[in-house]
Amino acid sequence: MSIAGMYMLNSSEYQEEKIPQALEMLYMDRKNEFRELSQVLLTEKALKSMPNWKEFVLNFSLDVEEAFKTWSGKSPLLVSSPQKALTLLRQLGHDKTSMNQLAHLLNMSYNLSVEFKEIYKRLK
């Protein structure tokens, strides 16, 4: 497993040797969510050629949860916060026709992140 370039997973919060186990446990229960998000975030060609697509989806989900902390006022607003929010929304909102579809993907991302952190914490 390579988490190179996955800045949310590469943080000091996580030990690299525990990430694969927690990710696989999460993936067993949330295959459909990973598949749905991967189809939104990655092209078919990228998905086929990208061996670490699950890590990519998880990293994105962790990013959504982190952004939500800013949106909800739990974290301070940073200079990059508006750009980050717009980028996340554009990635998920591409080709969507309603706010409900976008909210569904945001909720799915957020929930994957929260569940991963809970599984990871229990592995300690």
C-alpha positions in Angstrom: 0.0 0.0 0.0 1.3 3.4 -0.9 0.1 6.5 0.9 2.6 8.7 -0.9 0.8 12.0 -1.8 -2.1 11.2 0.6 -1.5 14.2 2.8 -4.4 13.5 5.2 -3.2 9.9 5.7 0.4 11.0 5.9 -0.2 13.1 9.0 1.4 12.4 12.3 -2.1 11.3 13.5 -1.7 7.9 11.8 0.8 5.2 11.9 1.5 3.8 8.4 1.4 0.2 9.5 -2.1 0.4 11.0 -3.8 2.2 8.0 -4.1 -0.8 5.7 -5.8 -2.9 8.4 -8.3 -0.2 9.4 -8.9 0.6 5.7 -9.6 -3.1 4.8 -12.0 -3.4 7.8 -13.9 -0.3 6.7 -13.9 -1.4 3.1 -15.5 -4.8 4.0 -18.5 -3.0 5.3 -18.6 0.0 3.0 -17.7 -1.3 -0.5 -20.7 0.3 -2.1 -19.8 3.7 -0.6 -16.2 3.4 -1.8 -17.4 2.4 -5.3 -19.8 5.2 -5.5 -17.3 7.8 -4.4 -14.6 6.4 -6.7 -16.9 6.7 -9.7 -17.5 10.4 -8.9 -13.9 11.3 -8.0 -11.9 9.2 -10.6 -12.3 8.6 -14.3 -12.8 5.0 -15.4 -9.2 5.0 -16.8 -7.7 6.4 -13.6 -9.7 3.9 -11.5 -8.3 0.9 -13.5 -4.7 2.1 -13.5 -4.7 3.3 -9.9 -3.8 0.5 -7.4 -4.4 2.8 -4.4 -7.8 4.1 -5.3 -9.3 3.1 -1.9 -6.6 5.2 -0.1 -7.4 8.0 -2.5 -11.2 7.9 -1.6 -10.4 7.6 2.1 -8.0 10.6 1.9 -10.7 12.6 0.2 -13.2 11.6 2.9 -10.8 12.7 5.6 -10.4 16.0 3.8 -14.2 16.5 3.7 -14.4 15.8 7.5 -11.6 18.3 8.1 -13.3 20.9 6.0 -16.6 20.4 7.8 -14.8 21.3 11.1 -14.1 24.7 9.4 -17.6 25.0 8.0 -19.2 24.3 11.3 -16.9 26.7 13.2 -15.0 24.1 15.2 -11.8 25.0 13.5 -10.6 28.5 12.5 -10.9 29.8 9.0 -7.6 29.5 7.1 -6.5 31.5 4.1 -7.0 28.3 2.0 -10.4 27.4 3.4 -12.5 29.0 0.6 -10.4 27.3 -2.1 -10.5 24.0 -0.3 -14.3 24.2 0.1 -14.9 25.1 -3.5 -12.6 22.3 -4.7 -14.3 19.7 -2.6 -17.8 20.8 -3.8 -16.7 20.9 -7.4 -15.3 17.4 -7.3 -18.4 16.0 -5.8 -20.9 18.2 -7.6 -19.7 17.5 -11.1 -22.7 16.3 -13.2 -25.0 16.4 -10.3 -28.5 17.8 -10.8 -29.6 18.6 -7.2 -28.3 19.7 -3.8 -29.6 16.4 -2.5 -27.2 14.4 -4.6 -24.3 16.6 -3.5 -25.4 16.4 0.2 -25.6 12.6 -0.1 -22.0 12.4 -1.3 -20.8 14.8 1.4 -22.5 12.7 4.0 -21.1 9.5 2.6 -17.6 11.0 2.6 -18.0 12.3 6.1 -19.3 9.0 7.5 -16.4 7.0 5.9 -14.0 9.3 7.6 -15.6 9.1 11.0 -15.9 5.3 10.7 -12.3 4.9 9.6 -11.1 7.0 12.6 -13.2 4.8 15.0 -11.8 1.6 13.5 -8.3 3.0 13.6 -8.7 4.0 17.2 -9.8 0.5 18.3 -6.7 -1.0 16.7 -4.4 0.8 19.2 
